[in-house]
Amino acid sequence: MKLLKDFTIQFVGLKEGEHNFDYKIENSFFEHFEYEEFNDANVNVEVVLNKKTTLLELHFQVSGSVNVHCDLTNEPFDQDLSNSFDLVVKFGQEYNDENEEILIIPHGEYEINIAQYIYELIVLSVPLKRIHPGVKDGTLNSEILDRLEELSPKGIEDKDESEEVDPRWNTLKKLLTDK
């Protein structure tokens, strides 16, 4: 639980205005959430807390990279990340986080833990389909890519033209043109 305490902001003693918080996220952060999709993580998170009299505005900015496996070749590579998120914290009768951009906390609270928001922002910043940059530009040499190329179906132009077409198909094609 010590890990989560690092992401707790005690806002009750802060003056009104902007306050900056910087976090360095590594793979141990994701182990707390039992998320094992990343081989390694090197992500910087900048949080700007703008304290106002009746609410708090939080702006999250994520930049860095995570090491993931390519979906095509299973080769590990560093996926660059860059994303931002805004959260408004209001005070109310009871805790309510139904809206993803507005968090309502009870009037007596004096701190907020932002670990879950950082976790979700980083995980959602990774593309759904992870493709190694070497696959896109053709520079990656991999046994898996060679095998995929070998097993890929050949195009229509490779089809032998000497094959005869069943005459029944020609009769059916006439039905399409006759109206």
C-alpha positions as CSV (number, residue, x, y, z in Angstrom):
1,M,0.0,0.0,0.0
2,K,3.0,2.3,0.3
3,L,3.0,2.6,-3.5
4,L,-0.5,4.1,-3.5
5,K,0.5,6.7,-0.8
6,D,2.9,8.2,-3.3
7,F,0.0,9.1,-5.5
8,T,-2.1,10.7,-2.7
9,I,-2.4,14.5,-2.9
10,Q,-3.4,16.3,0.3
11,F,-5.1,19.3,-1.1
12,V,-6.5,20.8,2.1
13,G,-3.3,22.6,3.0
14,L,-2.6,23.9,-0.5
15,K,-3.2,27.5,-1.4
16,E,-5.6,28.4,-4.3
17,G,-3.9,28.2,-7.7
18,E,-1.8,25.8,-9.7
19,H,0.4,23.1,-8.1
20,N,2.6,20.7,-10.1
21,F,3.2,17.1,-9.3
22,D,5.6,14.8,-11.3
23,Y,5.6,11.1,-11.2
24,K,8.0,8.5,-12.8
25,I,6.1,5.4,-13.6
26,E,7.9,2.1,-13.9
27,N,6.8,-1.6,-14.2
28,S,6.4,-2.0,-10.5
29,F,3.4,0.5,-10.6
30,F,1.5,-1.9,-12.9
31,E,2.3,-4.9,-10.7
32,H,0.2,-3.4,-8.0
33,F,-2.8,-3.5,-10.4
34,E,-1.8,-7.0,-11.6
35,Y,-1.4,-5.8,-15.1
36,E,1.2,-7.8,-16.9
37,E,0.9,-6.6,-20.6
38,F,4.0,-4.5,-20.4
39,N,7.6,-5.9,-20.3
40,D,8.9,-2.6,-19.1
41,A,7.6,0.9,-18.5
42,N,9.3,4.3,-18.6
43,V,6.6,6.9,-18.4
44,N,6.5,10.4,-17.0
45,V,3.3,11.8,-15.7
46,E,2.8,15.5,-15.0
47,V,-0.2,16.5,-13.0
48,V,-1.3,20.1,-12.6
49,L,-3.7,20.6,-9.8
50,N,-5.6,23.9,-10.0
51,K,-7.2,24.5,-6.6
52,K,-10.3,26.7,-6.6
53,T,-12.6,27.6,-3.8
54,T,-15.3,25.1,-4.6
55,L,-13.6,22.5,-6.8
56,L,-10.3,21.0,-8.0
57,E,-9.2,20.8,-11.6
58,L,-6.6,18.1,-12.4
59,H,-4.8,17.9,-15.8
60,F,-2.8,14.7,-16.4
61,Q,-0.1,14.7,-19.1
62,V,1.5,11.3,-20.0
63,S,4.7,10.9,-22.1
64,G,7.2,8.1,-22.4
65,S,7.3,4.5,-23.6
66,V,6.3,1.0,-22.6
67,N,7.9,-2.2,-23.9
68,V,5.2,-4.5,-25.4
69,H,5.1,-7.5,-27.7
70,C,4.1,-7.0,-31.4
71,D,0.8,-8.6,-32.2
72,L,2.1,-9.9,-35.5
73,T,5.6,-11.1,-34.7
74,N,5.7,-11.3,-30.9
75,E,8.9,-9.3,-31.0
76,P,9.3,-6.8,-28.1
77,F,9.5,-3.1,-28.9
78,D,9.1,0.2,-27.2
79,Q,5.7,1.8,-27.9
80,D,5.8,5.6,-27.5
81,L,3.0,7.1,-25.5
82,S,1.6,10.6,-25.3
83,N,-1.8,11.5,-23.9
84,S,-3.7,13.8,-21.6
85,F,-6.8,13.8,-19.4
86,D,-8.7,16.4,-17.5
87,L,-10.6,15.6,-14.2
88,V,-12.8,17.9,-12.2
89,V,-13.2,17.1,-8.5
90,K,-16.3,18.5,-6.8
91,F,-17.5,18.2,-3.3
92,G,-20.9,16.6,-2.5
93,Q,-22.9,14.5,0.0
94,E,-21.3,11.2,-1.0
95,Y,-18.5,9.7,-3.2
96,N,-19.6,9.4,-6.9
97,D,-17.3,8.5,-9.8
98,E,-20.0,7.5,-12.4
99,N,-18.9,10.3,-14.8
100,E,-15.4,9.7,-16.1
101,E,-14.5,13.4,-16.1
102,I,-16.1,14.5,-12.8
103,L,-15.4,13.0,-9.5
104,I,-17.6,13.9,-6.5
105,I,-16.0,13.4,-3.0
106,P,-17.6,14.0,0.4
107,H,-17.2,17.4,2.0
108,G,-15.0,16.2,4.8
109,E,-12.3,14.7,2.5
110,Y,-8.8,16.3,2.6
111,E,-6.9,14.1,0.1
112,I,-7.3,12.4,-3.3
113,N,-5.5,9.3,-4.6
114,I,-4.9,9.6,-8.4
115,A,-3.2,6.2,-8.9
116,Q,-6.2,4.7,-10.6
117,Y,-6.5,7.6,-13.0
118,I,-2.8,7.4,-14.0
119,Y,-3.1,3.7,-14.5
120,E,-6.1,4.0,-16.8
121,L,-4.6,6.8,-18.7
122,I,-1.4,4.9,-19.5
123,V,-3.2,1.6,-20.3
124,L,-5.7,3.4,-22.6
125,S,-2.8,5.3,-24.3
126,V,-1.4,2.1,-25.8
127,P,-2.9,1.3,-29.2
128,L,-5.2,-1.7,-29.4
129,K,-3.2,-3.2,-32.3
130,R,0.5,-3.1,-31.5
131,I,2.7,-3.4,-34.5
132,H,6.5,-3.3,-34.5
133,P,7.8,-0.3,-36.4
134,G,10.1,-2.6,-38.3
135,V,7.1,-4.5,-39.7
136,K,5.6,-1.2,-41.1
137,D,8.8,-0.1,-42.9
138,G,10.0,-3.6,-43.8
139,T,13.2,-3.5,-41.9
140,L,12.4,-6.2,-39.3
141,N,13.8,-9.6,-40.1
142,S,11.9,-12.3,-38.2
143,E,11.3,-16.0,-38.6
144,I,7.6,-15.4,-37.9
145,L,7.3,-12.8,-40.7
146,D,9.1,-15.2,-43.1
147,R,6.8,-18.0,-42.2
148,L,3.7,-15.7,-42.6
149,E,4.9,-14.7,-46.1
150,E,5.4,-18.3,-47.0
151,L,2.0,-19.3,-45.8
152,S,0.0,-16.3,-47.2
153,P,-2.4,-17.1,-49.9
154,K,-1.2,-16.4,-53.4
155,G,-3.0,-13.6,-55.4
156,I,-5.4,-14.1,-58.2
157,E,-2.7,-13.2,-60.8
158,D,-0.9,-16.4,-59.8
159,K,-3.9,-18.4,-60.8
160,D,-3.4,-20.6,-63.8
161,E,-5.5,-19.1,-66.7
162,S,-5.7,-22.4,-68.5
163,E,-8.2,-23.7,-66.1
164,E,-11.6,-24.1,-67.7
165,V,-14.6,-22.4,-66.1
166,D,-17.6,-24.6,-65.5
167,P,-20.2,-23.7,-68.2
168,R,-23.0,-23.7,-65.6
169,W,-21.4,-20.5,-64.1
170,N,-21.6,-18.8,-67.5
171,T,-25.3,-19.6,-67.7
172,L,-25.8,-18.2,-64.2
173,K,-23.9,-15.0,-65.1
174,K,-26.4,-14.4,-67.9
175,L,-29.2,-14.2,-65.3
176,L,-27.4,-11.2,-63.8
177,T,-27.4,-9.3,-67.1
178,D,-30.9,-10.4,-68.3
179,K,-33.6,-8.4,-66.6
